[in-house]
Amino acid sequence: MIRRIKKSGLVMVIACLLFSLCFISVSFGQELIPAPGTVIDKSNIDKYKHLFPDGFYRAFTDGWGAIKPLVIKVKETVKKMPVLEREREASEKNQGKYQLDSEGYIATDYKNIVGLPFPGIAPGDPDFAVKLMWNFDLKYQFDSLEGAGMLVMNKRAGEKIALTIPTVKRLTLANRLFDDPKPYIQTRNDSREMLMMRVVYPPIQRNVIMLVWEHMDPRKDSVTFSYIPSLRRVLRAETGEKSTPLPSSTQSADDTETFGGRIPNFNFKFVREQKLLAVTHARPLDWDTKDAPRLVKELDHYPIQTDTWEVRDVYVIEIASKSPLYPQSKKLIYIDKEHPISYYGIAYDRAGELWKVWMAERNVFQIKTGEKMNRQYAQLGIDVQMGFSDYTIFSGDTVNGLSYNEDMFTINAMRQLAR
């Protein structure tokens, strides 16, 4: 009897020790944070893969056959995310002000929302994921923006990089913080945002133009027009068609900034909190867009940031369309805990297989008032099944203080621009 008790006690002690060792091992693996100056590549990615999204491991091993395998250098984390003081003050006034209705919409006229609609939310809130996504969708970006020339690079595995350069004009009609009139501008078609994008390179695509009107009412689909120079005609895109990839791109309108879909069309689930490595202080390329075609021809891989990676705390959100016909079964996005900006998007096809990966590079941008904000600088997209990739740099932007009006974002204005 005594022997049995001793044997049983010994087994229990061994079991407890094994359990403790497993716990310690897991904890150590999760807490292993690289010191500033650490270089991460395929030789040591196993030690740090918990600091990257699901499915991102191959970026360091073979680049999915689409990009050069990553070799990055970790820098010291900047503790405070730059947020505009006007946005912070406006957001604080919204504490407890807004509620969700039964369909997941915010129960208000959207032109009244200034700042984040749900400041200070935490995972304990039963509607945390949806409210976080509304913050993500409605965060301040600019009153007006002029992009002198985006650099849109793309390539298929084994081929050279191709380059497209569009110019961009965008006008925000709601949640305006700096330019009069504010906080919103009433337009004839009740828009929340207007965008005009015109291709200037390569010559064969010159004057392909896209015009987009985003409605103030989120229940209404966006309206998109395209001008086709060879036809000299303006075509209207199918209403609500936001999941079809753009030409020569891995992303659709729903994938903008890792996720650009209409919030009530999707289900959202809070998955976990996580530490990850991301680019938050990218160093812009010192390129003149006029010289970009020559410079790109000399590249054999994208100029992805290599030494500006920081450890950030994020919320992982799972997104699934309410439509059974939607091409993605789910998407994971990784949103900064301090301010609702996203660093990664990971999409799975309808069979549940990894399909596409997006990585957003961000930087600190100074607006005309001298204040600083964090905004998207570039985005890498990879279709891991097709071996196709693209890398877009948002260069030469002017933010705010631009004398735009709604007449500059019309079909007639699009035709005039093409002349």
Buried (B, 14 or more C-beta within 10 A) or exposed (E): EEEEEEEEEEEEEEEEEEEEEEEEEEEEEEEEBBEEEBEBEBEEBEEBBBBBBBBBBBBBEEBBEBBEBBEBBBBEBEEEBBBBEBBBEBBEEBEEBBEBEEEBBBEEEBBBBBBBBBBEBEEEBEBBBBBBBBBBBBBBBBBBBBBEBBBBBBBBEEEEBBBBBBBBBBBBBBBBBBBEEBBBBEBEEBBBBBBBBBBBBEEEBBBBBBBBBBBBEBEBBBBBBBBEBEEEEBEEBEEEEBBEBBEBBBBBBBBBBBBBBBBBBBBBBBEEEBBBBBBBBBEBBEBEBEEBEEBBEEEEBBBBBEEBBBBBEBBBBBBBBEEEEBBBBBBBBBBBBBBBBBBBBBBBBEEEEBBBBBBBBBBBBEBEEEBEBBBBBBBBBBBBEBBBBBBBBBBBBBBBEBEBEBEBBBEEBBBEBBE
